[in-house]
Amino acid sequence: MIDQHFHSARSALKVAVLGTGALATEVSRIIRDTVDDLSERAGTRLVLGAVSGADLLVDTTDTAASSTTVLAALRAGGSVLTANTALIAEYGHRLAAAAEEYGADLCFEAAVAGGVPVVRPLTQSLSGDRVRQVLGVFPIDGANPVAQAAILATLAFHTRVEVADVHFEEFGAADPHDLAAAEALSLRLRPLTVCTRVSEQPGPEHGGKEQISVRVHPALLPATHPLAQVDAPAVTVEADSAGQLMFSGRDTPRATASALLGDLVTAARNRVNGGRAPRASYYAELPVAPLGDTPTRYYLNLHVTDHAGALAQVASIFADHGVSIERVRQEHHNDAAHLIVLTHRAREFALTDTVDALTDASCVRAVRTRWRVEGADD
């Protein structure tokens, strides 16, 4: 291999780090420690400086309050590399338009899943494929998973998805008996982000367009599913031609800094060679399906009266609402009888109506647990 040193008409590119937290400290440290290597990869000398007049602004903040500074940098022709999930979810379309108008790059690999590389695969590697579903498991105490869901759905389905479009349910403490029962059914509980195409034929009220569903809630996954076997953060992408792809990593400042610096080198190379980063596209304009129209499966833990005929009455309620039962387990805990029911796929409104009817049934003392089941075919 022949050594090659890159030269640019510009003597240097000024790099600024916006923010004061652990991520900002880590990014600044790595740049200082490896600036010679980074400069060689970028093709020009990189120099740390102030935010004002920066050619490359690295945004390590974590709220949308940085939008004014970021927008000003783009309008001045400076490229922005950001890990700010809230910023991209709320202002991404506006910032992208400014980057386009002023000839700058807006890169945000680190804004989704930290150090997990999923933005580039969605915007580049899979740009010629049709993404069917994106599932993610993110730390429940980390960056807002609703904002990450909005970004993932926007990229996957070429549709502008807002935070307000994302259905969210809290992830609370789980009963150990339910976790054990789910494990017996080869299922594991995860705080799941679900971005999926709704397969039912869309009606004329949606302009004949396919619908999408974007949700964040507790859900059970098959124990064999990749996301059931790893810790957060991790993402799977299913596409028509590529099949299922898995991306996982670490949720640490160092891992997120790695993603930011990858974007930094890319943006610097674009400055040197005249390239541009890929843009998010919104051409599809797919409508977000109402939650009730979204197909899913349910795991239910029913506290029932312990007498003959209870199971038959429960089965009749499911049948009356057009919901098919896949499996039933009967358990006893502290002299209480429980039916663990796993349904086949049905629309959410049919499952909800079924649960309401079960709550009113004389044989059901309580619907103790209701979890959705994702990542599995009937």
N, C-alpha and C positions, 0 to 999 in steps of 0.2 A: 504494500500500500504506500502511495506517495503522500507525504505530509503536505497539507495545503493550508496556508494562512489566508484568511479572507480580509479584503481591504474594502473600505467604503469611502465615498467622496466626503462623508461626514467624519470628523475626527472622533466623535463620541456621541453617545445617546445618554441623556440625563434621566436617571431613574429616581423616583420618589416613592416613599412608603407612607401611605395614609393610615393612621391609627396608632394606638399606644399600648395595646395589650400584648398577650403572650405570642399571638401570631405575628404581629408586627415585629416584635423582638427577634423571633426566629427567622423571619424572612430577611431582615436586615443583617443578621449574623451570617446567614448562608451567603448572601451577596458579597459581604466583605471578605469572608473566608475563601470564596471560590470565584472571585470576580474575573480572574484571568481565564479560567476554564469557560465560564459563562460568556465572556467576551468572544472567545474563539468560536464557540458554538453559535453565537449571535451573528458573527461576522463584522463586528465593530466594537469599539471600546465602550463599556458600560460604566457610568459614574454615578454614585449616589449623591442626591442633592435635595433641594427643597421642593415642595409641592408646586409652587408657582413656576410656570414655564417648563414643567417636566415633559419629556418626550414619551415616557412610559410611567404611568401612575399605577402603583400596586395598592389596591384598596383592601385593607384587612379589617375594616369596621364591620359591625354586625347589625346595623339598623339602617332604615331607609333615610335617615337624617343626612347621610353623606351624598344624597342625590344632587344637591346644588354644586358641591365641589366636583363630583364626577362629571356632571353635565358640562360644567365650565371647562374642565380639562379636555373633553371631547370636542367642544366648540373651538378650542384653541388648537386643535389638530393633534392633541396627545392621545395615544392609545391607553386604554384602561384594562387592567387585569384585576378581577375582583373575586373575592370569596364571600361576598355579601349576599346571602340568600334572599333576605327581605328586599334588598334593593332591586335585584333582578326580577323577582316575582311581581313587585309593584310597579317598577319603572322600566323594566327591560325593553319593552317595545319603543318607548320614548328615547331611551339611551341608544338603542340600535339605530333608530332613525337619525340621531345626531351623528353617530359614528359614520353612517353612510354619507351624510351630507358633507361632513368635514374631512372625509378621507382618512379616518382613524379606525383602529380595531377595538372591539369590545369583546373580551374573552372572559369566560366565567366557569371554566372547568371546576374550580374549587368551590363554586357556590352550590353545587349539588353533591352530597355525600362526601364532602371533604377531599380526602386523598383517593377516592375511588374514581377511576377514569371512565365516566359514562357519557359525559356531554359530547366529547369528540366522536365516539362511536355513533351516537344518534345523529349528529350533524354532518358527519363525513362518511364513516365506514358503512353505515346503513342508509345513506341518502338515496340509494337506488333500490331499496327494498321497501316492503310494506310492514310496518311494525303493528303487531296485533295487541300486544300487552306489555306493560312494564310493571313489575312488582318490586317494591323496595322495603327494606327493614332498616330504620334509622334509630339512633338513640332517642328515647322518649324525653330525656332531659337535655338534649342537644338543640341544634338549630331547628326552627319551626318546621316540622314535617309537612304541614299543609302547604307552605311556600315551596318546598322542594317538589311536592306532588304537582303543583301548578306548573312549575318549570319543566318537569319531566313530560307531562302531558302535552305541553305546548310544543316541545321539540319532537316528541314521538309521533304526534298526529297532525303536525303542521297547522295548528289551530291555536289561536290566542286564548289561553285559559287563565282566568283570574283566580286569586285566592278565594274570593267569594263563591266561585263555582265548585269548590272542593267540599265534599261532605266529610265532617269530622266527628269522631266519637272518642271520648277519653279512654285511655288505657288504665284501668284500675287493677286492684289486687285480685288475683284469681284464686278460687277455692282449690285447695290441694286435691280434693276428691274429683273435681272436674278435670284437672290436669292429668290425674291418673287414668280417668275414664277415657279421655282423649288419646292418651298414649296407648291404651289397650286397643283403640281403633286405628292405631298407627297415624295419629295426628298430633301436631305440636302447635302451641299458641305463640303468635308473634304479633308485635305492633306493626301492622302491614299498611303500606301505601299501595293502592291499586289504581292503575291507569289502564283502561281496557276499552276496546271497541265492543259496543253492544251488538250482538249478532243478529237480533231480530230485525225483520224488514221494517225500515222506518216508514211512518205514515206521511201523508201529504202535509200534515201540520208542521213537519220539519223540513219541508222543501224537498222531500225524497232523499235527504242525505242520511248517511249512516250516523248513528249517535255514539258518543263516548261517555264513559263513566270514570269519575276521578274521586277517590275516597281514601280516607285515612281512618283506620279503626282496628280494634283487636280482631284477629282472624286465625283460624286453624289452617295449617298447611300439612300436606302429606309428609310423613317423616322422611320420605325419600327425596323431597323437593330440596334443591340446593339451599334455599333460604332458611330451611328448617334445621340445617346442619352447621350453620356458621353464626358467629356473633355479628352485631351491627358494626359498621354500616355495610350493606350489600345490596346489589340490584341484579335482577334478571330481566332480560329483554327477549321477547319472542317475536320473530319476524317470519314472513312467509317463506323466504328462501334460505335465510341463515339459520333458522331454527331457534333453539333456546341458547342464549349467551349469558354467562355469569360474570359479574364484576364485584369484587370485594376488596376491602382494605382496612385502614385504621382511622379512628376518629381522634387524631392528635394534631397539635399545632405543626409538628414536623411533617406529617403526611399532607396536611393542607398546604403547607408552604411548598412542598414538592410540586403540587398541582399548579400553584401560582407561578412558580419559577419556570415550569414547562410553558405556560402561557406567555411569560415574559420573554423567553428565548424565541418563541414563535413570532410574537409581535415585533421583536427587534429584527428578526430576519426579514419580515415583511417590509420594515422600514428600509432595510439595506437593499433588498432585491425588488421592491415595488409590488409585492404581493398583498393580498387582503385575506383576513380570516373569514371562514364561512359564515353566512348569515342565517338566522332562524327564519323560517318561512311560515306564513299564516294563510296560505292560499286555500286550504281545504275548508276552513270555517265550519267545522263540524259542530253541531249542537251538543250540549251536555245533557245527557238523559236524566229525567227526574229519578230520584232514588227508587221510587216505587216501580219503575219500569226496568230496573236493573236486575238481570238474572244472577242468582247466587244459590248457595246451599246453606242449610242451617244445622247446627248442633244444638240440641235442646236437652236440658236436664229438668225433668218434670217430677215434682214431689206429688205422688198420687196416693189415693186410698188403697190399702192393701186388701182388695177383695176381688172375687171372680167377676169378670166382665169389664174391669177397668181398662185393660189393654184394648179390648174390642171397641170400647167407647172412644178411646183416644184415636184409634185407627180410623174410625168412622168420621171423626172431625177433620182429620187430614184429607180423607177422600172427598168430603163435602166441599172443600176449598180447592180441590184440584192439585193437591200437593202429594207427591209420591214419597213413601218412606223407603229408604235404602236398607237401613239396619236399626235394630232395637236391642238394647241391653237392659236387663232388669237388675237393679242392685238394691242392697239394704244397708243403711247407715244409721246407727243409733235408733233402731226400731222404726225407721222411716223407709218407706218404699220409694224407689226412684226409677223412672224410665229414662234411659239415655237414648235419644232419637237422632238419627242422622238422615237428613232428607236428600232426595234427588234435587237437581237444579230446578228452580222456579223463580218467577218474578217476585221481587221484594214485597209488593203489595199483597200477593197471595200468601206469602209466608207470614207477614205481619197480621193479616186477618186470621190466619190459623192460630197464631199465638193468642190473639184476643179471644177467640172462641174457646181455646183451651183454658184460659184464665177463668172464664165463666162456667166451665164444666164442673159438674158435681163431683166427678172422680178426681179432679186435679186440685190439690191443695195450694200449689204455687208453681209458677214457671221460674225455677231457680236461676237458670243460666241460658242465655241465648248468644251464641257465637256464629258468625259467618264462617263458611269453609271456602277457601280459594285455592287456586293452583292445582285443581284436580278435575278430571273429566268424570262424568257419570259412568 
